[in-house]
Amino acid sequence: MKDLKPIDYKLLFELMKDSHRSDRQLAKALGVSQPTVTRRRAMLEENYIEGYTVIPKFGQIGFEIAAFTYVKSKLKQKSGAERDDAVKKLKEWYTKQANVILFLEGRGMGWDAVCISLHKNYPDFAEFIRAHDSELAEWVIESQTFHSDLKSGTVVKPFHLKYLANSK
């Protein structure tokens, strides 16, 4: 994989602010030629960009709950092929859940993973947790969920990647 050059970081940050802009608009903002932007964007898309998407106002399009589910798994008790199989099974289950937007292994506060999911309403959320706890019982020791109201809850800072672009 190629190393990123300063122009690549600048382009990546501009795309994080607004990926809807054309290469010509990005070139103008960066002070480089449009072919340079096109070439560098292609390299970034191949190696460093997961995808492009919009960030909707979830509470206004039908989602009421954002859930952060903290998980204690049995993964740390397994090794080799047994661990690989368990990771594969967890990945399959979470990937099938359309409302799960992120699942990461990590460490902290006694937990080893976190799942972020969005739900249309409380019954939808409750069904997800029931399925999570029952269908993953072989691999999950314990889970706890923190959930937020997306419709009327206080939002101090909305989710957006443009903030990272300003952290240079």
Backbone hydrogen bonds in HBPLUS format (Angstrom, degrees):
<---DONOR---> <-ACCEPTOR-->    atom                        ^
c    i                          cat <-CA-CA->   ^        H-A-AA   ^      H-
h    n   atom  resd res      DA  || num        DHA   H-A  angle D-A-AA Bond
n    s   type  num  typ     dist DA aas  dist angle  dist       angle   num
A0008-ASP N   A0005-LYS O   2.86 MM   3  5.17 126.1  2.15 107.1 122.0     1
A0009-TYR N   A0005-LYS O   3.21 MM   4  6.67 153.6  2.28 156.4 163.6     2
A0010-LYS N   A0006-PRO O   3.03 MM   4  6.31 164.9  2.05 151.7 156.1     3
A0011-LEU N   A0007-ILE O   2.85 MM   4  6.01 160.1  1.89 146.4 152.0     4
A0012-LEU N   A0008-ASP O   2.83 MM   4  5.98 162.3  1.86 148.8 154.2     5
A0013-PHE N   A0009-TYR O   2.88 MM   4  6.09 160.6  1.92 153.0 157.7     6
A0014-GLU N   A0010-LYS O   2.95 MM   4  6.19 153.5  2.02 145.6 153.4     7
A0015-LEU N   A0011-LEU O   2.88 MM   4  6.15 155.9  1.94 152.2 158.9     8
A0016-MET N   A0012-LEU O   2.92 MM   4  6.18 145.5  2.04 142.9 152.9     9
A0017-LYS N   A0013-PHE O   3.03 MM   4  6.29 142.5  2.17 142.3 151.7    10
A0018-ASP N   A0014-GLU O   3.03 MM   4  6.34 157.7  2.08 147.7 153.3    11
A0026-LEU N   A0022-SER O   2.92 MM   4  6.22 161.0  1.96 154.0 159.7    12
A0027-ALA N   A0023-ASP O   2.83 MM   4  5.96 156.5  1.88 146.7 153.2    13
A0028-LYS N   A0024-ARG O   3.08 MM   4  6.33 155.9  2.14 144.9 150.7    14
A0029-ALA N   A0025-GLN O   3.05 MM   4  6.33 159.0  2.10 146.9 152.4    15
A0030-LEU N   A0026-LEU O   2.91 MM   4  6.12 145.1  2.03 148.4 158.3    16
A0031-GLY N   A0027-ALA O   2.76 MM   4  5.74 126.8  2.04 143.3 156.7    17
A0032-VAL N   A0027-ALA O   3.09 MM   5  5.04 154.4  2.15 138.1 142.8    18
A0037-VAL N   A0033-SER O   3.19 MM   4  6.59 157.6  2.24 147.7 153.3    19
A0038-THR N   A0034-GLN O   2.93 MM   4  6.19 165.0  1.95 157.5 161.5    20
A0039-ARG N   A0035-PRO O   2.93 MM   4  6.06 163.9  1.96 147.3 151.3    21
A0040-ARG N   A0036-THR O   2.89 MM   4  6.03 170.1  1.90 154.9 158.0    22
A0041-ARG N   A0037-VAL O   2.77 MM   4  5.77 159.1  1.82 152.5 158.8    23
A0042-ALA N   A0038-THR O   3.09 MM   4  6.20 158.2  2.13 142.4 147.9    24
A0043-MET N   A0039-ARG O   3.21 MM   4  6.53 156.2  2.27 145.2 150.9    25
A0044-LEU N   A0040-ARG O   2.92 MM   4  6.20 159.5  1.97 149.1 155.1    26
A0045-GLU N   A0041-ARG O   2.78 MM   4  5.99 163.2  1.81 158.0 162.4    27
A0046-GLU N   A0042-ALA O   3.03 MM   4  6.19 147.7  2.14 142.1 150.4    28
A0047-ASN N   A0043-MET O   3.04 MM   4  6.20 150.7  2.13 147.9 155.2    29
A0048-TYR N   A0044-LEU O   2.63 MM   4  4.92 156.3  1.68 141.5 149.4    30
A0049-ILE N   A0044-LEU O   2.87 MM   5  5.84 131.5  2.11 150.1 146.3    31
A0060-GLN N   A0057-LYS O   2.80 MM   3  5.51 148.3  1.90 123.3 133.1    32
A0061-ILE N   A0058-PHE O   3.19 MM   3  5.32 155.2  2.25 104.4 111.8    33
A0063-PHE N   A0058-PHE O   3.09 MM   5  5.41 157.8  2.14 155.6 149.3    34
A0064-GLU N   A0119-HIS O   2.88 MM  55  6.12 135.9  2.08 144.3 155.7    35
A0150-LEU N   A0064-GLU O   2.66 MM  86  4.81 167.9  1.67 132.8 135.9    36
A0065-ILE N   A0119-HIS O   3.10 MM  54  5.05 172.9  2.11 147.9 148.3    37
A0119-HIS N   A0065-ILE O   2.81 MM  54  5.05 152.0  1.89 152.1 155.8    38
A0066-ALA N   A0148-SER O   3.01 MM  82  5.17 156.0  2.07 140.5 148.2    39
A0148-SER N   A0066-ALA O   2.76 MM  82  5.17 157.0  1.81 150.5 158.6    40
A0067-ALA N   A0117-SER O   2.78 MM  50  5.19 171.4  1.78 157.1 160.1    41
A0117-SER N   A0067-ALA O   2.92 MM  50  5.19 159.2  1.97 147.2 153.7    42
A0068-PHE N   A0146-PHE O   2.70 MM  78  5.12 167.0  1.71 159.5 164.3    43
A0146-PHE N   A0068-PHE O   2.87 MM  78  5.12 163.1  1.90 141.5 145.6    44
A0069-THR N   A0115-CYS O   2.80 MM  46  5.00 162.4  1.83 155.0 156.7    45
A0115-CYS N   A0069-THR O   2.83 MM  46  5.00 152.2  1.90 140.3 149.7    46
A0070-TYR N   A0144-GLN O   2.69 MM  74  5.26 157.9  1.74 172.5 169.0    47
A0144-GLN N   A0070-TYR O   2.94 MM  74  5.26 149.9  2.03 142.7 152.4    48
A0071-VAL N   A0113-ALA O   2.92 MM  42  5.05 168.5  1.93 141.5 141.8    49
A0112-ASP N   A0071-VAL O   2.83 MM  41  5.97 161.9  1.86 153.5 159.0    50
A0113-ALA N   A0071-VAL O   3.17 MM  42  5.05 128.2  2.45 145.4 146.4    51
A0072-LYS N   A0142-GLU O   2.82 MM  70  5.16 163.3  1.84 159.3 157.3    52
A0141-ILE N   A0072-LYS O   2.69 MM  69  5.40 151.8  1.76 150.9 160.5    53
A0142-GLU N   A0072-LYS O   3.33 MM  70  5.16 157.3  2.38 133.4 137.9    54
A0074-LYS N   A0139-TRP O   2.79 MM  65  5.27 148.0  1.89 152.2 151.7    55
A0077-GLN N   A0074-LYS O   3.02 MM   3  5.37 147.6  2.13 108.3 118.3    56
A0078-LYS N   A0075-LEU O   2.99 MM   3  5.25 162.4  2.02 111.4 116.9    57
A0083-ARG N   A0079-SER O   3.37 MM   4  4.73 155.8  2.43  99.5 103.5    58
A0084-ASP N   A0080-GLY O   3.01 MM   4  6.31 163.5  2.04 153.0 158.2    59
A0085-ASP N   A0081-ALA O   2.89 MM   4  6.04 154.3  1.95 145.7 151.9    60
A0086-ALA N   A0082-GLU O   3.08 MM   4  6.30 156.0  2.14 141.4 147.9    61
A0087-VAL N   A0083-ARG O   2.86 MM   4  6.13 163.8  1.89 158.5 162.5    62
A0088-LYS N   A0084-ASP O   2.95 MM   4  6.13 155.7  2.01 142.9 149.9    63
A0089-LYS N   A0085-ASP O   2.95 MM   4  6.23 156.6  2.00 149.0 154.9    64
A0090-LEU N   A0086-ALA O   2.94 MM   4  6.20 164.7  1.97 154.0 157.9    65
A0091-LYS N   A0087-VAL O   2.86 MM   4  6.00 163.4  1.88 151.5 156.6    66
A0092-GLU N   A0088-LYS O   2.92 MM   4  6.12 158.8  1.97 147.5 153.2    67
A0093-TRP N   A0089-LYS O   3.02 MM   4  6.27 162.8  2.05 150.5 154.5    68
A0094-TYR N   A0090-LEU O   2.95 MM   4  6.15 176.9  1.95 163.7 162.8    69
A0095-THR N   A0091-LYS O   2.90 MM   4  5.83 155.0  1.96 146.7 154.2    70
A0096-LYS N   A0092-GLU O   3.17 MM   4  6.28 144.3  2.30 141.1 149.0    71
A0096-LYS N   A0093-TRP O   3.17 MM   3  5.35 127.6  2.46  99.6 112.5    72
A0097-GLN N   A0094-TYR O   3.16 MM   3  5.25 145.5  2.29  99.9 109.9    73
A0100-VAL N   A0097-GLN O   3.06 MM   3  5.56 162.8  2.09 116.9 122.4    74
A0118-LEU N   A0099-ASN O   2.93 MM  19  5.28 152.8  2.00 140.4 147.3    75
A0101-ILE N   A0116-ILE O   2.86 MM  15  5.81 150.8  1.94 148.8 158.7    76
A0116-ILE N   A0102-LEU O   2.79 MM  14  5.19 167.1  1.81 156.3 158.8    77
A0104-LEU N   A0114-VAL O   2.99 MM  10  5.54 158.6  2.03 156.4 162.5    78
A0114-VAL N   A0104-LEU O   2.91 MM  10  5.54 151.1  2.00 153.5 163.0    79
A0106-GLY N   A0112-ASP O   2.74 MM   6  4.94 167.9  1.75 126.6 127.5    80
A0111-TRP N   A0108-GLY O   2.94 MM   3  5.53 170.0  1.95 124.8 127.6    81
A0125-PHE N   A0121-ASN O   3.04 MM   4  6.34 157.6  2.09 150.6 157.3    82
A0126-ALA N   A0122-TYR O   2.77 MM   4  6.00 166.1  1.79 162.5 165.8    83
A0127-GLU N   A0123-PRO O   2.95 MM   4  6.08 154.8  2.01 144.5 150.8    84
A0128-PHE N   A0124-ASP O   3.05 MM   4  6.28 153.1  2.12 143.6 150.9    85
A0129-ILE N   A0125-PHE O   3.00 MM   4  6.34 161.5  2.04 155.6 159.8    86
A0130-ARG N   A0126-ALA O   2.94 MM   4  6.14 157.2  1.99 145.8 152.6    87
A0131-ALA N   A0127-GLU O   2.92 MM   4  6.11 167.0  1.94 150.9 154.2    88
A0132-HIS N   A0128-PHE O   2.78 MM   4  5.93 157.9  1.83 149.4 156.8    89
A0133-ASP N   A0129-ILE O   2.88 MM   4  6.01 171.6  1.88 152.5 154.2    90
A0134-SER N   A0130-ARG O   2.95 MM   4  6.10 159.3  2.00 149.8 155.9    91
A0135-GLU N   A0131-ALA O   2.77 MM   4  5.52 160.6  1.81 147.0 153.8    92
A0136-LEU N   A0132-HIS O   3.10 MM   4  5.66 141.4  2.25 136.0 143.9    93
A0139-TRP N   A0136-LEU O   2.91 MM   3  5.53 146.9  2.02 118.7 127.8    94
A0140-VAL N   A0136-LEU O   2.80 MM   4  5.73 145.0  1.92 161.3 170.5    95
A0153-GLY N   A0149-ASP O   3.21 MM   4  4.78 131.5  2.46 115.8 124.6    96
A0164-LEU N   A0161-LEU O   3.02 MM   3  5.57 132.6  2.26 113.4 123.8    97
A0165-ALA N   A0162-LYS O   3.16 MM   3  5.14 123.4  2.49  93.8 107.8    98
A0166-ASN N   A0163-TYR O   3.07 MM   3  5.31 142.7  2.21 101.9 112.6    99
A0167-SER N   A0164-LEU O   2.97 MM   3  5.09 164.1  1.99 109.5 114.0   100
